[in-house]
Amino acid sequence: MQTILITGCSSGYGLETARHFLAGGWNVIATMRSPRQDILPRSERLRILPLDVTSQQSIAATIEAAGPIDALVNNAGIGVVGAFEATPIPHIRHVFETNTLGVMAMTQAVIPQMRERRAGVIVNVTSSATLAAMPLAAAYTASKQAIEGFTGSLAHELGYFNVRAKLVEPGYAPTTRFAHNTSLRVEDLIPQAYADFAAPIFANFARPAMTTRETDVAEAVWAAVRDTGGRLRFPAGADAVALANAG
């Protein structure tokens, strides 16, 4: 029976992906900053471990506790919406620590065991913001775009050892906590000078033509993990698929 480790499982994509793989018969290691035992079905195939992807000590402890894993899903992330001019650089560094460096650190931690076994898959969850330029998302897009390039290059390196690297690119999911998993309020990142520019954008957010569901992302991760071909990108959600096809 195969084992998957998923980061950021306290809500949203990570939580639904953990449920999906449990239902699919996998051993699941669901990680989160503050572990909760009540949000996933009880199962002998489930382990819930603490993990802070910005801490090397936490990563090392989690990887040691997890033991051999067949798949890593780097899902943990921080959202940020607002005018770049108003976004404090310390906060942007914080976003990159989680969305970019956290993904790289987790990936680096599991490569040795996968390389030695010459088997395994790493799935990095990015965003449809990497598929088309979107306003009020410059810092967030940059943090995710870096992982797009990173994963594409990594796929070549790890392919030599029969280890796969994949991307899952979710669209806009209003039912997730994307705008709430940050210490800054969106209102504070829209200066008065940007108010007229931002108003129609937020109006469109309120009534999107197409969206992404948590189940869309779980299904895309499932497909990416099981894919043994050369496919790199897996857009998730009707809006993400439309953007991918338009590009």
Number of C-alpha atoms within 10 A of each C-alpha: 7 12 21 24 25 24 27 25 28 21 16 21 27 26 23 21 27 29 21 18 19 22 11 10 12 17 22 26 23 27 26 21 16 14 15 15 12 7 12 17 12 11 10 9 13 20 15 19 22 18 24 19 28 19 15 15 11 15 20 17 14 21 17 11 11 17 9 16 20 20 24 23 28 25 23 27 24 21 17 26 22 23 21 18 13 12 19 12 12 9 15 16 15 16 23 22 20 20 30 23 19 22 27 18 18 23 20 10 17 21 19 11 15 22 16 10 14 16 18 23 27 28 26 28 29 27 24 25 22 23 20 14 11 12 15 21 16 18 22 24 25 18 25 25 20 16 24 24 10 16 23 15 12 18 19 14 14 20 16 11 15 18 24 29 29 25 26 28 26 29 27 21 21 16 11 15 14 17 15 13 13 17 10 16 14 15 11 12 19 22 13 11 8 15 12 10 14 17 12 11 13 12 10 10 14 10 10 13 9 13 19 21 20 21 18 21 26 24 19 22 29 17 13 25 22 11 14 12 8 11 12 17 20 22 27 29 24 18 20 25 19 16 16 18 10 9 8
